[in-house]
Amino acid sequence: MEFTFLGTSAGTPTRARNVTGLALRHGSGRHWYLVDCGEGTQHRLLHTRYSLARLQAIFITHVHGDHTFGLPGLLTSASMNGRTDPLPIIGPPQLKTFIDTSLANSDSTLSFELRFIDSETEDFHWQDRAMDVTGTALSHRVPCQAYTFTERDLERRLLTDRLEADGVGAGPDWGRLQKGEDVVRENGTVLRSEDYTTIDRRPRRLVVAGDNDTPELLAETCHQADALIHEATYTQDVADRVGPWPQHSSAKQVARFAQAAGLPNLVLTHFSARYPARAPSGPVISDIADEAREVYHGTLFLARDLDHYRLNKDHNLECDRS
């Protein structure tokens, strides 16, 4: 499982950071998923290997512009580049009106069908062959979601001793069973894949949260999660000065939750523009890392634009700096 940050700034872009976007891909295929699409997301994609023709689905956490204003441009670019496959867009119901209005008022048409799926329904659940996706309601000024991505279709190991004991010799049937397919033999006997294969590891699970001032809402969601991607817009001192209205989390809040939840990997993102990399005075981005490390003792990352991460099969998270 791999993911690349396309934007890590909160509210407005900076020279170093675009607004929110995340590209996610399962390691076994070329299809990928987009989580949020702030203005300029398609420009960031030009610096990656992700193709709009291979985009499997778009997940939007909430309607705020720094998470959605890149959608009309990205969709029309996909159309101009020849995309024809339908594209699911999962998010709040207002997205359909926003996109339809933007396209209609800019004389734009698409060469592919958009399939809108409401993520705010109580029974929301989406899956394809590679991923199983569920949502968790968060606390923000508008309805907002976290999306949990759990891999599907894990590799199977053949139980060859059992196959041979049952008189099933090596051949094409073994390959089909290993792919998870049941086999009907010429004599009518049914060989069930689950009887002759086993899966030796648990699925990888990644939680990608939208804006949220109450990390504890993710306590159940983060059970057996390998990594959490969560906003840390401020350090606690700045959050106290700003006050509760923005409904964002501080680094200390998120780190304290991650430590209590036993999360092995934490990736912080969505940083206020008041935190540059370097400054002669005032806050800097390393303040966020320092605050988080005071209370969180797992593997901590501060996301940067175009950072590429790999969540390996051993559930360790690695980062390739851009």
VENZILIN-V817105 format. One record per pair of residues at least 6 apart in sequence whose C-alpha atoms are under 7 Angstrom apart, sorted by sequence separation. I is the first residue (numbers start at 1). GAP is how many residues later the second one is. D is the distance in whole Angstrom. If there is no record, write none. Layout:
# VENZILIN-V817105
<<I & GAP & D> <I & GAP & D>>
This chain:
# VENZILIN-V817105
<<13 & 6 & 5> <25 & 6 & 6> <26 & 6 & 7> <103 & 6 & 7> <126 & 6 & 6> <127 & 6 & 6> <138 & 6 & 5> <163 & 6 & 7> <177 & 6 & 7> <184 & 6 & 5> <278 & 6 & 6> <311 & 6 & 5> <12 & 7 & 6> <25 & 7 & 4> <126 & 7 & 5> <137 & 7 & 6> <138 & 7 & 5> <183 & 7 & 6> <184 & 7 & 6> <277 & 7 & 6> <310 & 7 & 6> <311 & 7 & 7> <9 & 8 & 5> <11 & 8 & 7> <24 & 8 & 6> <25 & 8 & 6> <125 & 8 & 6> <126 & 8 & 7> <137 & 8 & 5> <138 & 8 & 7> <183 & 8 & 5> <275 & 8 & 6> <276 & 8 & 5> <277 & 8 & 5> <309 & 8 & 7> <310 & 8 & 5> <8 & 9 & 6> <9 & 9 & 6> <10 & 9 & 6> <23 & 9 & 7> <24 & 9 & 5> <125 & 9 & 5> <136 & 9 & 5> <137 & 9 & 7> <182 & 9 & 6> <183 & 9 & 7> <274 & 9 & 7> <275 & 9 & 4> <276 & 9 & 6> <309 & 9 & 6> <310 & 9 & 6> <7 & 10 & 6> <8 & 10 & 6> <9 & 10 & 5> <23 & 10 & 6> <24 & 10 & 6> <124 & 10 & 6> <135 & 10 & 6> <136 & 10 & 5> <173 & 10 & 7> <182 & 10 & 5> <275 & 10 & 5> <309 & 10 & 4> <7 & 11 & 4> <8 & 11 & 6> <9 & 11 & 6> <23 & 11 & 5> <124 & 11 & 7> <135 & 11 & 6> <136 & 11 & 7> <182 & 11 & 5> <239 & 11 & 6> <308 & 11 & 6> <309 & 11 & 6> <6 & 12 & 7> <7 & 12 & 5> <8 & 12 & 5> <22 & 12 & 6> <23 & 12 & 6> <135 & 12 & 5> <181 & 12 & 6> <307 & 12 & 7> <308 & 12 & 5> <7 & 13 & 4> <22 & 13 & 5> <134 & 13 & 6> <135 & 13 & 6> <180 & 13 & 5> <289 & 13 & 7> <307 & 13 & 6> <308 & 13 & 7> <6 & 14 & 7> <7 & 14 & 5> <21 & 14 & 6> <22 & 14 & 7> <133 & 14 & 6> <134 & 14 & 5> <236 & 14 & 5> <307 & 14 & 5> <6 & 15 & 5> <21 & 15 & 5> <133 & 15 & 5> <178 & 15 & 7> <233 & 15 & 6> <234 & 15 & 7> <235 & 15 & 5> <236 & 15 & 7> <307 & 15 & 5> <5 & 16 & 6> <6 & 16 & 5> <20 & 16 & 6> <21 & 16 & 5> <119 & 16 & 7> <133 & 16 & 5> <177 & 16 & 5> <233 & 16 & 6> <234 & 16 & 5> <235 & 16 & 5> <236 & 16 & 6> <306 & 16 & 6> <5 & 17 & 5> <6 & 17 & 7> <20 & 17 & 6> <21 & 17 & 6> <132 & 17 & 6> <133 & 17 & 6> <232 & 17 & 5> <233 & 17 & 6> <234 & 17 & 6> <235 & 17 & 7> <4 & 18 & 6> <5 & 18 & 6> <20 & 18 & 5> <131 & 18 & 6> <132 & 18 & 5> <207 & 18 & 7> <231 & 18 & 7> <232 & 18 & 5> <3 & 19 & 7> <4 & 19 & 5> <19 & 19 & 5> <131 & 19 & 6> <132 & 19 & 6> <178 & 19 & 6> <206 & 19 & 6> <232 & 19 & 5> <3 & 20 & 5> <4 & 20 & 7> <19 & 20 & 7> <21 & 20 & 6> <96 & 20 & 7> <131 & 20 & 5> <132 & 20 & 6> <158 & 20 & 6> <205 & 20 & 5> <206 & 20 & 6> <207 & 20 & 6> <208 & 20 & 6> <209 & 20 & 6> <210 & 20 & 7> <211 & 20 & 6> <3 & 21 & 4> <130 & 21 & 6> <131 & 21 & 5> <157 & 21 & 7> <205 & 21 & 5> <206 & 21 & 5> <207 & 21 & 5> <208 & 21 & 5> <209 & 21 & 5> <2 & 22 & 6> <3 & 22 & 6> <18 & 22 & 7> <32 & 22 & 7> <33 & 22 & 6> <130 & 22 & 5> <156 & 22 & 6> <204 & 22 & 7> <206 & 22 & 6> <207 & 22 & 6> <208 & 22 & 7> <2 & 23 & 5> <31 & 23 & 5> <32 & 23 & 5> <33 & 23 & 6> <34 & 23 & 7> <35 & 23 & 6> <36 & 23 & 6> <129 & 23 & 7> <130 & 23 & 6> <1 & 24 & 6> <2 & 24 & 6> <30 & 24 & 7> <31 & 24 & 6> <32 & 24 & 5> <33 & 24 & 5> <34 & 24 & 5> <35 & 24 & 5> <36 & 24 & 5> <129 & 24 & 7> <1 & 25 & 4> <2 & 25 & 6> <31 & 25 & 6> <33 & 25 & 6> <34 & 25 & 6> <35 & 25 & 6> <36 & 25 & 6> <53 & 25 & 7> <89 & 25 & 7> <93 & 25 & 5> <1 & 26 & 5> <52 & 26 & 6> <86 & 26 & 5> <87 & 26 & 6> <88 & 26 & 6> <89 & 26 & 6> <90 & 26 & 6> <91 & 26 & 6> <92 & 26 & 6> <38 & 27 & 7> <39 & 27 & 7> <72 & 27 & 6> <84 & 27 & 6> <85 & 27 & 6> <86 & 27 & 5> <87 & 27 & 5> <88 & 27 & 4> <89 & 27 & 5> <90 & 27 & 5> <91 & 27 & 5> <92 & 27 & 6> <38 & 28 & 5> <83 & 28 & 7> <84 & 28 & 5> <86 & 28 & 6> <87 & 28 & 6> <88 & 28 & 6> <89 & 28 & 6> <90 & 28 & 6> <91 & 28 & 5> <92 & 28 & 6> <38 & 29 & 4> <41 & 29 & 6> <62 & 29 & 7> <63 & 29 & 7> <83 & 29 & 6> <86 & 29 & 7> <88 & 29 & 7> <90 & 29 & 6> <37 & 30 & 5> <38 & 30 & 5> <39 & 30 & 5> <40 & 30 & 6> <53 & 30 & 5> <57 & 30 & 6> <58 & 30 & 6> <59 & 30 & 6> <60 & 30 & 6> <61 & 30 & 6> <62 & 30 & 6> <72 & 30 & 7> <36 & 31 & 5> <37 & 31 & 5> <38 & 31 & 5> <39 & 31 & 4> <56 & 31 & 7> <57 & 31 & 5> <58 & 31 & 5> <59 & 31 & 5> <60 & 31 & 5> <72 & 31 & 7> <79 & 31 & 5> <36 & 32 & 6> <37 & 32 & 7> <38 & 32 & 5> <42 & 32 & 6> <57 & 32 & 6> <58 & 32 & 6> <59 & 32 & 6> <79 & 32 & 5> <37 & 33 & 5> <79 & 33 & 7> <163 & 33 & 7> <265 & 33 & 6> <266 & 33 & 6> <267 & 33 & 6> <268 & 33 & 6> <269 & 33 & 6> <37 & 34 & 6> <76 & 34 & 6> <162 & 34 & 7> <213 & 34 & 5> <264 & 34 & 5> <265 & 34 & 5> <266 & 34 & 5> <267 & 34 & 5> <268 & 34 & 5> <269 & 34 & 5> <6 & 35 & 6> <212 & 35 & 6> <213 & 35 & 4> <264 & 35 & 6> <265 & 35 & 6> <266 & 35 & 6> <267 & 35 & 6> <268 & 35 & 6> <212 & 36 & 5> <213 & 36 & 5> <227 & 36 & 7> <232 & 36 & 6> <259 & 36 & 7> <267 & 36 & 6> <159 & 37 & 5> <211 & 37 & 6> <212 & 37 & 6> <226 & 37 & 7> <227 & 37 & 7> <228 & 37 & 7> <229 & 37 & 6> <230 & 37 & 6> <231 & 37 & 6> <232 & 37 & 6> <233 & 37 & 6> <234 & 37 & 7> <251 & 37 & 6> <255 & 37 & 5> <259 & 37 & 5> <6 & 38 & 6> <158 & 38 & 6> <159 & 38 & 5> <225 & 38 & 7> <226 & 38 & 6> <227 & 38 & 5> <228 & 38 & 5> <229 & 38 & 5> <230 & 38 & 5> <231 & 38 & 5> <232 & 38 & 6> <233 & 38 & 4> <234 & 38 & 6> <258 & 38 & 7> <259 & 38 & 7> <6 & 39 & 7> <158 & 39 & 4> <215 & 39 & 6> <226 & 39 & 6> <227 & 39 & 6> <228 & 39 & 6> <229 & 39 & 6> <230 & 39 & 6> <231 & 39 & 5> <232 & 39 & 6> <233 & 39 & 5> <252 & 39 & 6> <256 & 39 & 6> <157 & 40 & 5> <158 & 40 & 7> <251 & 40 & 6> <252 & 40 & 5> <255 & 40 & 6> <256 & 40 & 6> <156 & 41 & 6> <157 & 41 & 5> <216 & 41 & 6> <251 & 41 & 5> <255 & 41 & 5> <156 & 42 & 6> <157 & 42 & 6> <215 & 42 & 6> <219 & 42 & 7> <156 & 43 & 5> <155 & 44 & 7> <154 & 45 & 7> <20 & 46 & 6> <19 & 47 & 6> <20 & 47 & 6> <151 & 52 & 6> <265 & 52 & 7> <150 & 53 & 6> <151 & 53 & 6> <235 & 53 & 6> <12 & 54 & 7> <150 & 54 & 6> <151 & 54 & 7> <11 & 55 & 5> <150 & 55 & 4> <149 & 56 & 6> <150 & 56 & 7> <235 & 56 & 7> <148 & 57 & 7> <149 & 57 & 5> <148 & 58 & 6> <149 & 58 & 6> <148 & 59 & 4> <147 & 60 & 6> <148 & 60 & 6> <146 & 61 & 7> <147 & 61 & 5> <146 & 62 & 6> <147 & 62 & 6> <146 & 63 & 4> <145 & 64 & 7> <146 & 64 & 5> <145 & 65 & 6> <144 & 66 & 6> <144 & 67 & 7> <140 & 71 & 6> <140 & 72 & 5> <139 & 73 & 5> <140 & 73 & 6> <138 & 74 & 6> <139 & 74 & 6> <139 & 75 & 6> <138 & 79 & 6> <62 & 81 & 6> <62 & 82 & 5> <61 & 83 & 5> <62 & 83 & 7> <61 & 84 & 5> <61 & 85 & 7> <226 & 89 & 6> <26 & 104 & 7> <141 & 106 & 6> <140 & 107 & 5> <204 & 111 & 7> <61 & 149 & 5> <10 & 223 & 7> <20 & 250 & 7> <14 & 259 & 6> <10 & 260 & 5> <8 & 261 & 5> <9 & 261 & 5> <10 & 261 & 5> <12 & 261 & 7> <8 & 262 & 5> <9 & 262 & 5> <10 & 262 & 5> <8 & 263 & 6> <9 & 263 & 6> <10 & 263 & 7> <9 & 264 & 7> <17 & 288 & 6> <8 & 295 & 7> <8 & 296 & 6> <8 & 297 & 6> <7 & 298 & 5> <5 & 299 & 7> <6 & 299 & 5> <5 & 300 & 5> <6 & 300 & 6> <5 & 301 & 5> <4 & 302 & 6> <5 & 302 & 6> <4 & 303 & 6> <5 & 303 & 7> <4 & 304 & 4> <3 & 305 & 6> <4 & 305 & 6> <3 & 306 & 5> <2 & 307 & 6> <3 & 307 & 7> <2 & 308 & 5> <1 & 309 & 6> <2 & 309 & 6> <1 & 310 & 5> <1 & 311 & 7>>
